Each structure stands twice: as C-alpha cells, then as structure tokens.
Amino acid sequence: MIFRATNNFMTIFNLIKPFFLLSVILIFLSSCEALKYRPVSAKDYPPDPKERVRKNIEEGRGIRMFGNKDQGGTFDFASSNPLWRASLDTINFLPLISANYSGGIIISDWYSGGNENEAIKITIRFLTNEIRADALEVKVFQKKCGIQSNCAIIENDGQIVKELKKNILRKAAIYEKELKANNKKYLGKIR
C-alpha cells in the first residue's frame, strides 16, 4: 500500500514538474529588462549601419547585466593601448613571467645577461591607461649573489627606474600619436 501511494505521488510529481519549471522560467524571463516592449521611433536610429555603430560607440552601449544602466561595456584590448605596448616594447629583452592586461601588471623573470652573480627583475604596474608620469609604478629588483650562492635581493629605485619610465612614456606618446594619425575616425581618448 505504501509503495502504491509513493508510486502515485511520483507519477503526479513527474506530470506537474514540467509545468512548474515552465512557470518559474516565465517568471524570470518576464523580469528581464531586455524582453520588455519599448516603443522605438525610426527617427532615433540612423538607417546607415556605420552611423548606428558610431552612435552606439559614442553612447557607450554594450552588454548590461542585472539592470545596470549607468555604464555600458568597456572592451579594451592590449594592442590598442599605447602605454601597454610601449611597456612591452621597452622590456622586450627580458623573459616574462606574467603579462596580465586585465590585471594591469607585467612581471619579468630574473635576467642576468651573462653575469651569474647579478640579475634584475622588473615589475610594471599600470595605475591608469592615460599617458602621464603617475600612470606607471615601475619596480626594479637586483639580486646579487656571493661566492656560496648567498644571494641578497634589493629594490633599486634609482636612475634605472626613472629611465624606464621615461622611455615607456616617450614610446607611448609616439604610439598614441600614430594611432590618432592612422585612425581617421578617432572618437576620443583611449581608455
């Protein structure tokens, strides 16, 4: 008898389950902003696709999740950032451990340049994508090893840091100038 009651319950549950799932899905979909009807006027949107794309870029439209209407999606690519490109070009002789564009950091491996007793390691952190003196935090570490592999690591904040920053900023300014010259439809400052 108990088996028959459980079996009947499972049969009824299996019949009701698709309707329950469908109703839950419909409730979630009805709360989506993208699915709600909005009257649209053809006057608001240019007929030319290139003009629509330009207008969307100017307005910062992108993917929005959870009703965030304050900002559109920002899609930055490393090849379009002059500061990032200049940094990689400046330290291109060093082996890299990590180059994380989204995290804004470049970390080199220890580089000895043929000298077994000394090595350097460079870390570049991006504080902003704008080309200015305080946009980068450059750290240079020197490892000096003695006779019995007794190594000391010192942070060098002297002339080499200043030279690296100056060289990176100079190259970045050149890259940005070239980007503006090559891009006739340049829409503003690179983010």
Sequence and secondary structure as in RCSB ss.txt:
>XXXX:A:sequence
MIFRATNNFMTIFNLIKPFFLLSVILIFLSSCEALKYRPVSAKDYPPDPKERVRKNIEEGRGIRMFGNKDQGGTF
DFASSNPLWRASLDTINFLPLISANYSGGIIISDWYSGGNENEAIKITIRFLTNEIRADALEVKVFQKKCGIQSN
CAIIENDGQIVKELKKNILRKAAIYEKELKANNKKYLGKIR
>XXXX:A:secstr
 HHHHHHHHHHHHHHHHHHHHHHHHHHHHHT STTS     GGGS SSHHHHHHHHHHHT     TT  S     
  GGG HHHHHHHHHTTTS EEEEETTTTEEEE  B TT TTEEEEEEEEES SS SGGGEEEEEEEEEE TTS 
EEEEEE SHHHHHHHHHHHHHHHHHHHHHHHH TT  S   
